[in-house]
Amino acid sequence: MGDVQIMQEKDGKPWFFLTVDTQAFYNSNVLYASSVGNTFGAWQIITTPELGFSPRIQDDQYSMFFPKAGFRYQFYTYAQAEPPPSASSFATTGISANNFRVSNPYLSIGWAFSDELYLEFSGQANIYNGSGRDGGNFNNFLSEYPLAWQSTWFKSFAEIQSVSVTARTSYVLANPTNFERTDNNLTFAWVTNPTRELNTQIYASFRLAKYTGLNPTSESNPGSNLGYFNNQDRLDIQQTYGVSVSWSPLENLSLRAFASWTKSDSSCQVPETGDFEAYNAGTGINLLYRF
């Protein structure tokens, strides 16, 4: 959803930044469900304040390295776009019972290997807390800890067009442990800049995820109520195609519109996030302040 990140020239000082991003979009399969009884569309609003530290090393000997650390806090809010099927648990509660929040501290080090190749190593935590998943109590239903390696090859053509290829590999530790996995992503993007303020992007992204964790029992993981389906030896293959348009009328403000379509195939018959198709379309706004 939204823009695919590509390699960009890093600015010098200031070293700190504060950003607030909000996007609102329609999701045709909000639960990423495979069964018709749980497939319905809804509006999603994702609001993300973020505070980060991204210094530019001045010493020429180490100026190709780009450390970064920060903290994001995301609010996922749902609004009904169409009535949930009668078989869905949300038919009585409404999709707003699916609202949740994510705490996301992160740390990374980037290396500009050349003008066209950028490498990055990162670690982060994604702590999911939601209401309505266990009868109304606010609880930590999922925690993930990805350790990732990423490389981006970037090539400009003329002055207004560029292409990039991004490969990302991560191992995700998780609680419940049946969500532990290796995640592999490959993204191709074509970017045009007709004017300084306008950016358009077309991308295709492919994901291969191999789940390695064992299925926990309710006694060994009492804090989560996601359901204890078995993910061991699960293999997911996903493909996503999207387009976005961004406009930056001011230095610290950008607006965007985007649309994407995703198809997922899984080797396991899980109720959600396995076999599904979904499309998204919406808009977003980003405010950035550096200091």
Secondary structure by P-SEA (a helix, b strand, c coil): ccccccccccccccccbbbbbbbbbbbccccccccccccbbbbbbbbbbbbbbbbbbcccccccbbbbbbbbbbbbbbbbcccccccccccccccccccbbbbbbbccccccccccbbbbbbbbbbbbbbcccccccccccbbbbbbbbbbbbbbbcccccbbbbbbbbbbbbbccccccbbbbbbbbbbbbcccccbbbbbbbbbbbbbbccccccccccccccccccccccbbbbbbbbbcccccccccccccccccbbbbbbbcccccccccccccccccbbbbbbcc
